[in-house]
Amino acid sequence: MKLILIIILFVNILCACSVCYGSPDEPAVKAAQAGILFLLGVVSFVLSGFALFMYNLNRKSKKV
């Protein structure tokens, strides 16, 4: 209940920054989008590497 009250009272503070309100064609918005896509790619690469490692461990444990 307190969390909802805090959110209602400070709704102006919780709004998005001025870059998010800007035109989607601005360079800052395009750079932020590119950064998000790059980081999603990095996370996907790391998680797929971890999944491949677990798959190999599982396969090798079945051989033994």
VMD Tcl script that draws the C-alpha trace (Angstrom):
set ca {
  {0.00 0.00 0.00}
  {2.84 2.37 0.85}
  {4.52 1.67 -2.47}
  {1.40 2.62 -4.42}
  {1.08 5.82 -2.42}
  {4.72 6.72 -3.06}
  {4.31 6.09 -6.78}
  {1.21 8.29 -6.94}
  {2.87 11.11 -5.02}
  {6.10 11.09 -7.02}
  {4.73 10.32 -10.48}
  {6.52 13.32 -12.02}
  {9.89 12.06 -10.80}
  {9.23 8.60 -12.27}
  {8.59 9.88 -15.80}
  {10.98 9.16 -18.63}
  {13.89 11.46 -19.43}
  {13.78 14.15 -22.08}
  {15.57 11.93 -24.61}
  {12.68 9.47 -24.51}
  {10.21 12.28 -25.19}
  {12.20 13.48 -28.20}
  {11.82 12.70 -31.87}
  {12.68 9.12 -32.82}
  {14.98 10.46 -35.54}
  {17.36 12.23 -33.17}
  {20.92 10.91 -32.98}
  {20.72 10.40 -29.20}
  {17.65 8.17 -29.56}
  {19.25 6.18 -32.37}
  {22.41 5.74 -30.28}
  {20.37 4.55 -27.30}
  {18.54 2.05 -29.51}
  {21.81 0.79 -30.96}
  {23.24 0.43 -27.46}
  {20.24 -1.56 -26.31}
  {20.47 -3.88 -29.31}
  {24.21 -4.35 -28.78}
  {23.76 -5.23 -25.11}
  {20.95 -7.65 -25.96}
  {23.32 -9.30 -28.41}
  {26.04 -9.58 -25.78}
  {23.64 -11.09 -23.25}
  {22.32 -13.55 -25.85}
  {25.85 -14.58 -26.80}
  {26.87 -15.18 -23.18}
  {23.70 -17.13 -22.36}
  {24.02 -19.26 -25.48}
  {27.64 -20.00 -24.58}
  {26.56 -21.06 -21.10}
  {23.79 -23.25 -22.54}
  {26.26 -24.87 -24.95}
  {28.66 -25.52 -22.06}
  {25.89 -27.19 -20.04}
  {24.85 -29.26 -23.07}
  {28.43 -30.47 -23.54}
  {28.75 -31.33 -19.85}
  {25.50 -33.30 -20.02}
  {26.61 -35.14 -23.15}
  {30.01 -36.00 -21.69}
  {28.49 -37.18 -18.42}
  {26.28 -39.63 -20.33}
  {29.37 -41.12 -22.04}
  {30.99 -41.86 -18.69}
}
mol new
graphics top color blue
foreach p $ca { graphics top sphere $p radius 0.5 }
foreach p [lrange $ca 0 end-1] q [lrange $ca 1 end] { graphics top cylinder $p $q radius 0.2 }
display resetview
